[in-house]
Amino acid sequence: RLHYHEFPLPQEALELCADYPVELVGYWHDVGHAEVQARLGYVDKRAWLDTNKERTLGCHLHDVDGLGDHRAPGNGDVEWDYIAEGLPAGALRVFEINQRQPDEDVAGAIAFLRERGVVD
């Protein structure tokens, strides 16, 4: 998402969930969208997980090259260390990769993320 009005800020996301029990309403992190928003200067990419960690249920994993997201992990320049550190152990991890990514890049994504501690 490239426009500021298309998403809440990290604190706003937390406020949207505040009236509901954690068991019913959670936060789903999107690595690529957080990265693009940071590159556009909207928000610090770490703020999403820092602010919403207690409600983080899972995340979409994809890499970013410039402002282009939905790349296979390893096919961009996301700093994966903060993802490995910030995601709760029980959070689901789901790929959200563009179908035009080369098969061999998609096939190598799990090993790439395992080496960085993002997946087991």
C-alpha positions as CSV (number, residue, x, y, z in Angstrom):
1,R,0.0,0.0,0.0
2,L,1.5,3.3,-1.1
3,H,-0.9,5.9,0.3
4,Y,-1.1,6.9,4.0
5,H,-4.9,6.7,4.0
6,E,-5.0,3.0,3.2
7,F,-3.8,1.8,6.6
8,P,-4.0,2.8,10.3
9,L,-0.8,3.8,12.1
10,P,0.5,1.2,14.6
11,Q,-1.1,2.9,17.6
12,E,-4.4,3.3,15.7
13,A,-4.3,-0.4,14.9
14,L,-3.9,-1.1,18.6
15,E,-6.7,1.2,19.5
16,L,-9.0,-0.4,16.9
17,C,-8.5,-3.7,18.7
18,A,-8.6,-2.4,22.3
19,D,-12.3,-3.0,23.0
20,Y,-12.0,-6.7,22.2
21,P,-10.4,-9.5,24.0
22,V,-7.0,-10.7,22.6
23,E,-8.6,-14.1,22.0
24,L,-11.1,-12.6,19.6
25,V,-9.3,-9.8,17.8
26,G,-5.7,-9.7,16.9
27,Y,-3.1,-8.0,14.7
28,W,-1.7,-9.5,11.5
29,H,1.7,-8.1,10.5
30,D,2.6,-7.6,6.8
31,V,6.4,-7.5,6.4
32,G,6.3,-6.0,2.9
33,H,3.7,-3.4,3.7
34,A,5.5,-2.3,6.8
35,E,8.7,-2.0,4.9
36,V,7.2,0.0,2.1
37,Q,5.5,2.4,4.5
38,A,8.8,2.9,6.3
39,R,10.6,3.6,3.0
40,L,7.9,6.2,2.2
41,G,8.6,7.8,5.5
42,Y,5.2,7.1,7.0
43,V,6.2,5.1,10.1
44,D,9.2,3.2,11.5
45,K,8.8,-0.4,10.4
46,R,9.6,-1.7,13.8
47,A,6.8,0.2,15.4
48,W,4.2,-2.2,14.1
49,L,5.5,-5.2,15.9
50,D,6.7,-3.2,18.9
51,T,3.2,-1.6,19.4
52,N,1.1,-4.7,18.6
53,K,3.2,-7.6,19.7
54,E,0.7,-8.8,22.4
55,R,-2.0,-9.0,19.7
56,T,0.2,-10.4,16.8
57,L,-1.4,-13.6,15.5
58,G,0.7,-14.0,12.4
59,C,2.3,-12.3,9.4
60,H,2.6,-12.2,5.7
61,L,6.2,-12.9,4.7
62,H,7.4,-11.3,1.5
63,D,10.5,-9.3,0.5
64,V,10.8,-5.8,-0.9
65,D,13.0,-4.4,-3.7
66,G,12.7,-0.6,-3.8
67,L,8.9,0.0,-3.3
68,G,8.0,-3.3,-5.0
69,D,6.8,-5.9,-2.5
70,H,5.5,-9.5,-2.7
71,R,8.9,-10.7,-3.7
72,A,10.1,-14.1,-2.6
73,P,12.1,-13.8,0.7
74,G,15.7,-13.4,-0.3
75,N,14.7,-11.5,-3.5
76,G,14.9,-8.1,-1.9
77,D,16.5,-6.2,0.9
78,V,14.2,-6.4,4.0
79,E,16.2,-6.6,7.2
80,W,14.8,-9.9,8.5
81,D,16.5,-9.7,12.0
82,Y,13.8,-7.5,13.5
83,I,11.1,-9.8,12.1
84,A,12.9,-12.8,13.7
85,E,13.1,-10.9,17.0
86,G,9.7,-9.3,17.0
87,L,7.4,-12.1,16.0
88,P,5.9,-14.0,18.9
89,A,6.9,-17.7,18.8
90,G,3.4,-18.9,18.2
91,A,2.5,-16.4,15.4
92,L,1.6,-18.0,12.1
93,R,3.9,-17.3,9.2
94,V,2.3,-17.2,5.7
95,F,4.0,-16.4,2.4
96,E,2.4,-13.7,0.3
97,I,4.5,-13.9,-2.9
98,N,3.6,-12.6,-6.3
99,Q,2.9,-15.5,-8.7
100,R,5.4,-14.1,-11.2
101,Q,8.3,-14.7,-8.9
102,P,10.7,-17.4,-10.3
103,D,9.9,-20.9,-9.0
104,E,13.5,-21.4,-7.8
105,D,13.3,-18.2,-5.7
106,V,10.1,-19.3,-4.1
107,A,11.5,-22.8,-3.4
108,G,14.5,-21.3,-1.6
109,A,12.4,-18.9,0.6
110,I,12.0,-21.3,3.6
111,A,15.7,-22.1,3.8
112,F,16.5,-18.3,3.5
113,L,14.1,-17.5,6.4
114,R,15.2,-20.4,8.5
115,E,18.8,-19.2,8.2
116,R,17.6,-15.8,9.6
117,G,15.6,-17.3,12.4
118,V,12.2,-16.2,11.0
119,V,10.9,-19.8,10.7
120,D,11.8,-23.0,12.4
